[in-house]
Amino acid sequence: MIRTVLVDDENLVRSGLRMILEAAPDIEVVGEGGDGEEAVRLARELSPDVVLLDIRMPHADGLAAAARLTELPDAPRVVLLTTFDLDEYVHRALRAGAVGFLLKDTPPRDLIAAVRTVHEATPCSRRA
């Protein structure tokens, strides 16, 4: 089972992501949060395999949270989500240690495939 945490400041988005992911027999959503601070707290408490993380959120954005998550012992794989198709975000996400980057209009089957793929991936080292 792939233990997953969802972090987005919009409840409706989190609910939709949960419904999509839990339709897969090998993915379990073990927690949800609304900002980057919660992402780090949930990762420490729940030890997920994968964290799906929105980029734009209050308190600590997804890029800052991704950098903190990838420094944790037994760090989860981080996939950043956004509505903005900007190269700058992709580069910053990868430098923060994310192993995936998805647009929020990604088809459900591709979202599930991405979670499976990053779960199997070798963790990336952070880039300067």
Long-range contacts (C-beta under 8 A, 24 or more apart in sequence): 1-26, 1-27, 1-28, 2-26, 2-27, 2-28, 2-49, 2-50, 2-115, 2-116, 2-119, 3-28, 3-30, 3-46, 3-47, 3-48, 3-49, 3-50, 4-28, 4-29, 4-30, 4-48, 4-49, 4-50, 4-51, 4-52, 4-115, 5-29, 5-30, 5-31, 5-32, 5-33, 5-39, 5-42, 5-43, 5-46, 5-48, 5-50, 5-51, 5-52, 5-76, 6-31, 6-32, 6-33, 6-52, 7-32, 7-33, 7-34, 7-35, 7-36, 7-38, 7-39, 7-42, 7-51, 7-52, 7-53, 7-54, 7-57, 7-62, 7-65, 8-34, 8-52, 8-53, 8-54, 8-57, 8-81, 9-34, 9-35, 9-54, 9-56, 9-57, 9-58, 10-54, 13-54, 13-104, 17-52, 17-111, 20-108, 20-111, 20-112, 21-111, 21-112, 21-115, 23-108, 23-112, 24-112, 24-115, 24-116, 26-116, 27-112, 27-115, 27-116, 34-58, 35-59, 35-60, 35-65, 36-60, 36-61, 36-62, 36-64, 36-65, 36-68, 37-65, 39-65, 39-69, 40-65, 40-68, 40-69, 40-72, 43-69, 43-72, 43-75, 43-76, 44-72, 47-74, 47-76, 48-76, 49-76, 49-77, 49-119, 50-76, 50-77, 50-78, 50-79, 50-115, 50-118, 50-119, 51-76, 51-77, 51-78, 51-79, 52-79, 52-81, 52-115, 53-78, 53-79, 53-80, 53-81, 53-98, 54-80, 54-81, 54-82, 55-80, 55-81, 55-82, 55-84, 55-89, 55-93, 56-82, 56-84, 62-93, 63-89, 63-92, 63-93, 63-96, 64-96, 66-93, 66-96, 66-97, 66-98, 67-96, 67-97, 67-126, 69-97, 70-96, 70-97, 70-98, 70-123, 70-124, 70-126, 71-97, 71-126, 75-123, 77-118, 77-119, 77-121, 77-123, 79-114, 79-115, 79-118, 94-124, 94-127, 95-126, 95-127, 95-128, 96-126, 97-123, 97-124, 97-125, 97-126, 98-124, 99-123, 99-124
